[in-house]
Amino acid sequence: MSSEITEQEKLVHTPESGFNLVGIDPFEVPGKRLYFIEHFNRYQDALKTKKERKNPEEYLILYSGVS
């Protein structure tokens, strides 16, 4: 199993502004490993929500906006 995340996936989940909380499914096929959870305007809110999620088997990442 490869753990690669494609550049196209990263672009799809990168917001224009703010922050997207995104989950990673390592068992999905390449190109479908990332899934959107929630959008935030403030980094603090995104980070707080990320820390509050209690599933230890869930892999999370924050993508910040391009602007």
Backbone torsions as a table, in degrees:
resi	resn	phi	psi	omega
1	MET	NA	128.4	177.0
2	SER	-92.4	142.9	-179.0
3	SER	-102.7	16.9	-177.9
4	GLU	-66.9	142.8	171.9
5	ILE	-114.5	127.2	-175.2
6	THR	-73.8	154.7	176.6
7	GLU	-61.4	-36.2	178.5
8	GLN	-61.8	-41.5	177.3
9	GLU	-61.2	-44.3	179.9
10	LYS	-60.9	-43.4	-180.0
11	LEU	-64.2	-40.5	-179.6
12	VAL	-62.3	-35.1	-175.7
13	HIS	-97.7	4.0	176.2
14	THR	-90.2	117.6	-177.1
15	PRO	-77.0	161.6	174.3
16	GLU	-66.1	-37.2	176.8
17	SER	-150.3	163.7	-179.4
18	GLY	77.6	-151.2	-174.0
19	PHE	-141.1	137.7	174.6
20	ASN	-107.8	129.3	171.5
21	LEU	-89.9	122.7	-172.4
22	VAL	-128.1	138.6	175.7
23	GLY	-96.2	155.9	178.6
24	ILE	-118.7	124.4	175.6
25	ASP	-105.6	99.8	-175.3
26	PRO	-68.7	-11.2	-178.3
27	PHE	-95.5	-7.4	179.3
28	GLU	-80.6	161.7	179.9
29	VAL	-72.3	152.5	176.8
30	PRO	-54.3	137.3	-177.1
31	GLY	98.3	-13.3	-179.2
32	LYS	-132.9	20.6	-175.2
33	ARG	-80.1	-26.7	-178.4
34	LEU	-93.9	143.7	174.1
35	TYR	-138.6	138.1	-177.5
36	PHE	-72.9	136.6	176.6
37	ILE	-111.3	-55.3	-176.7
38	GLU	-164.5	151.6	176.9
39	HIS	-105.3	142.7	178.9
40	PHE	-132.6	146.4	174.3
41	ASN	-84.7	-29.2	-177.1
42	ARG	-114.5	138.5	179.2
43	TYR	-59.8	-40.7	-178.2
44	GLN	-59.0	-41.1	179.4
45	ASP	-67.3	-41.3	179.1
46	ALA	-64.0	-44.5	-179.2
47	LEU	-65.7	-40.1	178.5
48	LYS	-62.0	-45.5	179.8
49	THR	-64.8	-40.3	178.3
50	LYS	-59.7	-44.0	-179.1
51	LYS	-69.9	-29.4	-177.5
52	GLU	-78.5	-18.2	179.5
53	ARG	-69.0	126.9	-167.6
54	LYS	-98.9	-0.4	-178.0
55	ASN	-81.0	108.0	-177.2
56	PRO	-68.2	-14.9	179.8
57	GLU	-92.2	0.6	-178.5
58	GLU	-94.2	127.9	177.1
59	TYR	-99.5	126.4	-175.4
60	LEU	-124.5	152.9	176.3
61	ILE	-145.7	149.0	175.0
62	LEU	-106.7	128.1	173.3
63	TYR	-107.3	127.2	180.0
64	SER	-93.6	154.6	-178.1
65	GLY	-65.6	159.1	-177.9
66	VAL	-83.4	-13.7	-179.7
67	SER	-104.2	NA	NA
